[in-house]
């Protein structure tokens, strides 16, 4: 299994978790807006868990919609906040970031 890390690509578009690229939030968001959206995201995720525990499919659907809306607003889903393709959920080893990531791993191993 690839190492657990959260290296951020040099362009700041993705972080790596378990060898997979995941989109970062839009860095152009004002801090107060980002904090508000993160609070909404965390609340929505808690609501998903509560709905699952309560076996309430309607509440789960609504909570998952809130999660999605918060992630879109943060720039983690939906249209990219940059010009270019979206490599979200791509294996870093099969992406244009492969050489960068391999070098990052070698540097970590040498430390």
N, C-alpha and C positions, 0 to 999 in steps of 0.2 A: 504494500500500500504506500502511495506517495506520502512524504512527510506532511504533517499538519503545519501550515504556515499561512501567513496572510500577506505575502509579498505583493506589493502594488507595482503594476507595470510602469515603465519609465514615463509613459504618456498620461498616467493617472486614470486611465479608463477602466481598468479591471484590477481586482485582487485575485490571488490564487488561493484556493482552498482545496486540499486533497487532489492537486493536479488539474483542477478545473478553473477556468476563467469565469469570474462573476463580475457583473457591472458594478462600478462604484457609483455613489451618488454624484449628482452634478455639483462640481465645486463652485459654480457661479451662484448657487443658492445663498441668500443671506443667512447668517448663522441662526437668527431667531426663527426664520422660516424652516430651516433644516431641523432645528430642535423640535418645533411644533409637529412637523411631519413624522419625525422619529417617535415622538410620544404617541401619535395617532397609530403608527405602525405597531408599536409594542402593545397598545391597548387592543388593537384588532387581533393580534396574534393571541393575546390572552382570551379574547372572546371566541376565537376558533377552538381553543382548548376547552373552554367552558361548554361550548355547544357540543363538542365531541363527547365530553363526560356526561352531558345531559341527554345524549342521543337525540339531538334536536336538529334535523337536517335543514330546516328553514333558517334557524339562527346561524348554523354553520355556513350556509350559502351567503348570508348577509355579511358575516364576519370575513369570509374569504374575499368578498367583493371590496370590503374596506381595506384589507391587506393589499390587494391589487392596486386600488386607487392611490394608496399612500406610496407604494413602490413606483408607480408611474410618476407621481408628483415629485418624488425624490430623484427621478431620472434613472432608476434601476431597471425599469421595464418601459415598454412603449418606444416612442421615437428616441433615437440616440441624441445626446447633447453635443455631439460632434458630427462632422461630416465624414462619412465612411461606413464600412460594413460593421455589423454587430456580431461579435464573436462570443456573446454570452453563452455560458454553459458548454464551451468548447474545451477539449483537452488542450492544455497549454503546450504539450509536446507536439500537437498537430496544428499549431497556430504560428503566425508570424513572430510570436514571442518565444518560440522554442529555444533559440540560441541564448537569448537574454536569461531565460529561466535556468537553463543548464549552467550558465556561468554563475548565476546567483547561488545555485545549489553547491557548485564547486567551492565558491568563496565561503559559504557557510560550513562546509565540511572541513576546510582548511583552518578555520578559526578555532 
